[in-house]
Amino acid sequence: MRQKLYDALVENPIIVAVKNEEEYEASKSTEASVIFLLFGSVEDLPEKVSGLKECGKIVFVHLDLIQGLTNHVDALPFIKKYTDADGIISTKSEVLKGAKAMSFDTIYRIFAIDSKGLSIQPSRLRDYVDCVEIMPGLMPKIITGMSKKLKIPVIAGGLISEKEDVVAALDAGAIAISSTNRKVWEM
């Protein structure tokens, strides 16, 4: 993880995740330094990233959720050439390997819904993953276990809606939390 990203998350561990145009506009004026862009299309992605960068934000594009782009490594050259995105989020390790090779920061999103979702091999991730985002983020015991196992910074995301949820995730070892909930953005 680059120092700039680490410092931003230590200073403000709330990551604003935006999934629609209204949230996108609201995210520009938040105190959060890091934005997860969870929507958009190939057509408007350069403009959306640029708009956030103009506000001083560190921008991660969730490659799996951008319409018109394949969630495959083939989409990465487009993002690199036409945007100033800082990083890539994906559920696909091959995408993250490619993104790291292109000097993007990378976040591996996993869904901890059963033991298969938690069976990640840490030695394989360390070379190409800067952070792991665990969803849902309301499981302190899982966050603690994964933080110790992976030795990679963990972000808790999904279903976090109360201050107690944020505190529990951070106390469990998460470096930050991501949320689409505007109430959480202002904590």
C-alpha positions as CSV (number, residue, x, y, z in Angstrom):
1,M,0.0,0.0,0.0
2,R,1.3,3.4,-0.9
3,Q,2.1,5.8,1.9
4,K,-0.4,8.3,0.7
5,L,-3.3,5.8,0.9
6,Y,-2.2,4.5,4.3
7,D,-1.9,8.1,5.7
8,A,-5.3,9.0,4.3
9,L,-7.0,5.9,5.9
10,V,-5.2,6.5,9.3
11,E,-6.4,10.2,9.3
12,N,-9.9,9.3,8.3
13,P,-10.9,5.6,8.3
14,I,-14.3,6.2,6.7
15,I,-14.3,5.4,3.0
16,V,-17.2,6.8,1.0
17,A,-18.6,4.2,-1.4
18,V,-20.9,5.7,-4.1
19,K,-23.4,3.7,-6.1
20,N,-25.4,6.4,-7.9
21,E,-25.2,9.9,-9.2
22,E,-26.7,11.6,-6.1
23,E,-24.2,9.9,-3.8
24,Y,-21.4,10.8,-6.3
25,E,-22.2,14.5,-6.1
26,A,-22.5,14.3,-2.3
27,S,-19.2,12.5,-2.0
28,K,-17.3,15.4,-3.4
29,S,-17.9,17.5,-0.3
30,T,-17.3,14.9,2.4
31,E,-14.3,14.9,4.7
32,A,-13.3,11.4,3.5
33,S,-10.2,11.2,1.4
34,V,-10.9,7.9,-0.2
35,I,-13.8,7.2,-2.5
36,F,-14.9,3.8,-3.9
37,L,-16.7,4.4,-7.3
38,L,-19.2,1.5,-7.5
39,F,-21.1,2.7,-10.5
40,G,-20.8,4.3,-13.9
41,S,-20.2,3.4,-17.5
42,V,-17.3,3.2,-19.8
43,E,-18.6,6.5,-21.3
44,D,-18.7,8.6,-18.1
45,L,-15.9,6.9,-16.0
46,P,-13.1,9.4,-17.0
47,E,-15.3,12.3,-16.1
48,K,-16.4,10.8,-12.8
49,V,-12.9,10.0,-11.7
50,S,-11.7,13.4,-12.8
51,G,-14.5,15.1,-10.8
52,L,-13.4,13.3,-7.7
53,K,-9.7,13.9,-8.2
54,E,-10.4,17.7,-8.6
55,C,-11.8,17.5,-5.1
56,G,-8.6,16.0,-3.8
57,K,-10.0,12.4,-3.4
58,I,-8.1,9.1,-3.8
59,V,-10.3,7.2,-6.2
60,F,-10.8,3.4,-6.5
61,V,-12.8,2.0,-9.4
62,H,-14.7,-1.2,-8.7
63,L,-14.0,-2.8,-12.1
64,D,-16.7,-5.5,-11.7
65,L,-19.4,-2.8,-11.5
66,I,-18.6,-0.4,-14.4
67,Q,-21.1,-0.9,-17.2
68,G,-19.5,-1.4,-20.6
69,L,-16.2,-2.6,-19.2
70,T,-15.4,-6.2,-18.9
71,N,-14.4,-7.3,-15.4
72,H,-11.2,-8.7,-16.9
73,V,-7.6,-7.5,-17.1
74,D,-8.4,-6.3,-20.6
75,A,-10.2,-3.3,-19.2
76,L,-7.2,-2.1,-17.2
77,P,-5.4,-0.3,-20.0
78,F,-8.5,1.8,-20.7
79,I,-8.7,2.9,-17.0
80,K,-5.0,3.6,-17.0
81,K,-5.0,5.6,-20.2
82,Y,-8.3,7.6,-19.8
83,T,-8.6,8.1,-16.0
84,D,-6.4,9.2,-13.1
85,A,-7.8,6.5,-10.9
86,D,-5.6,5.5,-8.0
87,G,-6.7,2.0,-7.6
88,I,-8.9,-0.9,-8.6
89,I,-11.3,-3.0,-6.5
90,S,-12.3,-6.5,-7.8
91,T,-13.4,-9.9,-6.6
92,K,-11.1,-11.4,-9.2
93,S,-7.5,-12.1,-8.3
94,E,-6.3,-12.1,-11.9
95,V,-7.7,-8.5,-12.4
96,L,-5.8,-7.4,-9.3
97,K,-2.5,-9.0,-10.5
98,G,-2.9,-7.1,-13.7
99,A,-3.8,-3.9,-11.9
100,K,-0.8,-4.1,-9.6
101,A,1.5,-4.7,-12.6
102,M,0.1,-1.4,-14.0
103,S,1.0,0.4,-10.7
104,F,-2.6,0.7,-9.4
105,D,-3.3,0.2,-5.7
106,T,-5.5,-2.8,-5.3
107,I,-8.3,-4.0,-3.1
108,Y,-9.6,-7.5,-3.1
109,R,-13.2,-7.7,-2.2
110,I,-14.4,-10.9,-0.6
111,F,-17.8,-12.0,0.7
112,A,-17.5,-13.8,4.0
113,I,-20.7,-15.8,3.7
114,D,-19.2,-19.2,4.3
115,S,-15.9,-20.9,5.0
116,K,-15.1,-20.9,1.2
117,G,-15.1,-17.1,1.3
118,L,-12.5,-17.1,4.1
119,S,-10.2,-19.7,2.6
120,I,-7.8,-17.1,1.1
121,Q,-4.1,-18.0,0.9
122,P,-2.3,-15.0,2.3
123,S,1.1,-15.8,0.7
124,R,-0.5,-15.5,-2.8
125,L,-2.1,-12.2,-2.1
126,R,0.7,-10.2,-0.6
127,D,2.4,-9.6,-4.0
128,Y,-0.6,-8.0,-5.7
129,V,-3.2,-7.0,-3.0
130,D,-2.8,-3.8,-0.9
131,C,-6.0,-4.3,1.1
132,V,-8.7,-6.9,1.5
133,E,-12.3,-5.6,1.9
134,I,-14.4,-8.1,3.9
135,M,-18.1,-8.0,3.3
136,P,-20.3,-7.8,5.3
137,G,-18.4,-5.7,7.7
138,L,-20.5,-6.5,10.8
139,M,-18.4,-9.5,11.9
140,P,-15.7,-8.4,14.3
141,K,-14.6,-12.0,15.0
142,I,-14.0,-12.6,11.3
143,I,-12.3,-9.3,10.8
144,T,-9.9,-10.1,13.7
145,G,-9.1,-13.5,12.3
146,M,-8.6,-12.4,8.7
147,S,-6.4,-9.4,9.8
148,K,-4.1,-11.8,11.7
149,K,-4.2,-14.5,9.0
150,L,-3.6,-12.2,6.0
151,K,-1.2,-9.6,7.4
152,I,-2.7,-7.3,4.8
153,P,-4.7,-4.3,5.8
154,V,-8.4,-5.1,6.1
155,I,-11.3,-2.9,5.2
156,A,-14.8,-3.7,6.6
157,G,-17.6,-3.0,4.2
158,G,-21.3,-3.6,3.9
159,L,-24.2,-3.2,6.3
160,I,-22.3,-0.8,8.5
161,S,-24.8,1.8,9.6
162,E,-24.2,2.8,13.2
163,K,-21.3,4.4,15.1
164,E,-21.0,1.1,17.1
165,D,-20.5,-0.8,13.9
166,V,-17.7,1.4,12.9
167,V,-16.0,1.3,16.3
168,A,-16.4,-2.5,16.4
169,A,-14.8,-3.0,13.0
170,L,-11.9,-0.7,13.7
171,D,-11.4,-2.3,17.2
172,A,-11.4,-5.7,15.5
173,G,-8.4,-4.7,13.3
174,A,-9.9,-3.1,10.2
175,I,-7.8,-0.2,9.0
176,A,-11.0,1.4,7.6
177,I,-14.6,0.9,6.8
178,S,-16.4,1.5,3.5
179,S,-20.0,2.5,3.4
180,T,-22.7,3.8,1.0
181,N,-24.6,5.1,4.1
182,R,-24.4,8.9,4.3
183,K,-24.9,8.9,8.0
184,V,-21.7,6.9,8.3
185,W,-19.8,9.2,6.0
186,E,-20.2,12.0,8.5
187,M,-18.9,10.1,11.5
